[in-house]
Amino acid sequence: MSTSVQSLFDLSGQVALITGGSRGLGLQIAESLGEAGAKIMLTSRKAADLEEAVAHLQARGIDARWIAADAADEAQAQRVVSETLERLGPIDILVNNAGATWGAPAEDHPIEAWDKVMNLNVRSLFVFAQAVAKQSMIPRGRGRIINVASIAGLGGNPSAMKTIAYNTSKGAVVNFTRALAGEWGEFGITVNALAPGFFPSKMTKGLLAALGEGTLAAAAPLRRIGDDEDLKGAALLFASRAGKHITGQILAVDGGVSAIHGA
């Protein structure tokens, strides 16, 4: 007997841990999973931002909590996983969204900034995935991991984007996703990545100001940049039973930019 579409996308009773979840794309994903019934644990560095985000989610009827921590710090990441397990129970869904960027010409890019970007954008994904898998997903024989990559990890830099560390890190996220999917499929864990194009956020504020939203929108076949709903459906697909036979995939949500640039 087939399962109804509504049931396939239902996350009732599940627990989702979302890093970098206090604003922007992370908060949009939290809304999606929470509205589908999941209990949400948000983590990021700033308690004030988390309090505001959780209040926003709770106002929408979502069961949401928060833990302040630096995802780039291994000990703090481990603490987040342990506290989530204690407070909410086994973790069904991990969304690795925490990230940072740094703008500088490659020839002058500070090594310290390179390390900061790589530690948060790549190393933290491994730390969180390993901790959640060992303590929750592998023992239970199931789980969903969603990594937030970027179309910046699918190709080279336009000359206006001097973000060599960011692009490199997101390219690493793409293959991290594929490699982990191949290794952990036997445990019933799916690992996929979203690759957003341009969305208004704190991270893209400078570039949007420099180039203009109209210029970036004109470069996309759909003639628009992302909005506060465009990741919701894709995230829910990867998190739910509807996506149980999808793993190791990178889904660009970019208005078609990557299609015309061959990424």
N, C-alpha and C positions, 0 to 999 in steps of 0.2 A: 504493500500500500504506500503510495507516494506521500511525501510530507508537503504540507501547504507552504506556499511562498512566505507567508507571514511567519510561520514557525521556523523556517530556515534562517530568517534574519533576527529571530528573537534571542536576546542575550540575558534574559531574566535569570537571576541567581548567579551569574558569572561575575568575576572580579577582574577589573582592568587596571593595570598600573601604567601611568603615562608620565614619562619624563619631559621636562620642559613644558609642563601642561598648564601653566598659569596664564598664558595669553597666546594670541596668534593661532598658528596651525595646531598646536597642541591642545588648546582650549576648544577649537572647532572639532577636533577628533573626539575629545571628551564629551562634548554635547551629543555627538552622533552615537557613541557607544552607550552613554547614559540614557539617552532617549529610547534606545532599544532594550533597556532593562538592566544593563550592567551596573554594578557598584564600582565607583570610580575612586582611585587614589591618585592624586596629583602630587608631583614633586618638582621643585625648582629651588633656586637659591634664596629667593626673597619671600619671607613670611607674609608681608603685607600684600604682595601680588597674589599669593596663594589664597589668602583669606577672601580677597575680592572675587577671585575666580570660583571658589567653592560656594560663596554666597550666590553668585550668578547661576551656577548649576543647580543649587538647591531651590532657587526660585522657579526653576523649570521642572521641579519635581524629581530631581536626580539625587540619588544617595551618593554624596561626594565627601571625601576627606582630603587632608593634605599632610605632607611631611616636608619640611624645609631641609634641603641638603644640596651639596655641590656634586653633581653627577660625575665630574671629572676626578673626584676623590674616591678611591676604591673603598676605603673604610666606610665612608658615608653612604656610598651606593649599597654596600652590603647591609648597612643599618636600615635603609629604606625598604629593602626586600624583606628583612626579618620583621620589621614593624608592620608592614602590610600583611604578612602572613598571620601575625598575632592579632591584628585588629579586624581583618576582613576575611581571613581564611585563604585557602589555596588560590594562587594567581592563575587565571585562565588565559589572560591576554596581556602581553607586554607591548607597549608602544614606545619605541626608542626615538624620541623626538628632540631631545635636548641638543642644541647646537650653537655654534658661534662662527663668526667670520672675521676677517681682517683685511683691510684694503691697503695694499702697498705694491709698488712695482716689484717683480720677482727678484731683480738684482739688488734691491734694497730691503727686502722683506726680513724683519727681525727674526732670528732663530727662536727667541722666546715666544713670539707670537705664533710662529709655526707650531711649536710644541703645544701651546694653549689650544689652538684649533684642533690639532690632531688628537689630543688627549680627550677633549670633550666630544668631538664628532665621530671618533672611531673607537678609541680605547674604552670609553664609557659604555658603548653599545655592547662590546664583548663582555665587560664586567657584569652588566645588568642581565644580559642573556644567559650567561653562565650561571649566575646565582639563581635566577628564576627557574631555569631548566633543572638544575640539580635539586633544588628544594621543593619544587612544585610540579613541573610539567613532566619530566622523565618518570618519576615514581608513579604518576597517575596515567601515563601513556597518552597524553594529549596536551595541546597548547597551541596558541597563536602568537607569533611574534611579527610585529609590523615595524619596520625600520623606515624612518623618513630620510630619504636621499634627496636628490635634486636633479633637475635636468642639467645643472652645472657639472654633474658627475658623469654625464653621458657624452661629453665632447669638450673641446678646448674653449678657451676664454675669448669672447669678443674683446677688442682692444680697450673698450671702455671699462671692462671689468678686470681690475688688477687684484684678483683674489686667488692666487695660486694655491695657498694652503687649503682654502675652502673647497675649491674644485677637486683637488687631490683627495681630500678627505671624503667627499661625496662619491668619487669614483671608487674609493675603498669600500664604502658602504654598499655599493652595488655588488661587488664581488663577495663581500662578507655575507651578504644575503644569500647569494647563490650557493656558496660553499657550505654555509650552515644548514640550508635547506637540504642539501645532498646528504649531510652527515646525520641530521636529526630526524629525517623523515621516518626512519624505522621506529621512532618513539611516538609517532602520531603527532609530531609538532610541525606545523607549517610555518615557513619563514618567507615573508614577502616584503617588498619595499614600495612606498609611494615616492614618486619623483615629481614634486611640484615644479611648476614654472614660476612666473612672477605673481606673487600675492602681496598685498599691502601688509607690512609687518615692520617691527622695529629693525629687523635685520636688513630689509630692502629699502628702508626709508631714504637713505642717502642716494641710492641709485635711482629711485623713482623721482627724487627731487632734481637730480642732475640731468636725467634723460627725458623726464616727463612721462606720465602715465600714457598719454596718447601715442607717443613714439613706441613704447613697449607693446601697447595693444595693437598697433598697426603691423607689428612684426609677426603676429599670430594669425593663423588662418581664420580663427573665430573673431578676430578683431576686438579682443578683450583680454584683461588680465583676470586672475582668480579672485573670487570673492569669499565671503564668510560661510558659504555652503558647499563649495566645489569639491572639498575633500571628504565630505560626510559619507556619500554613497560608497566610494571606493574603500574607505577605511572600514565601513561596516561589512562590506563583502569579504575582505580579508580576515575580519575578526569572527565572523559567524560561520554556521554550518553551511551556508550557501557557498562558501569558498573552501570547503573541506578537501577538494581535489586540485587546489591551486597552491603551488609552492615554488619558491625560487624565482618568482617573477617580479619584474620592475615595471610598475604602471606609471607612465608619465601623465600628469594631470596639468596640462600646460597650454590648452587652447590650440594644440597642433604644432607648436613651435618645433618640437623635436622631430616631427614627421617630415617637415620641409627642409630641415638641416641635416637629415641623415643620421641622427644620433640613435 
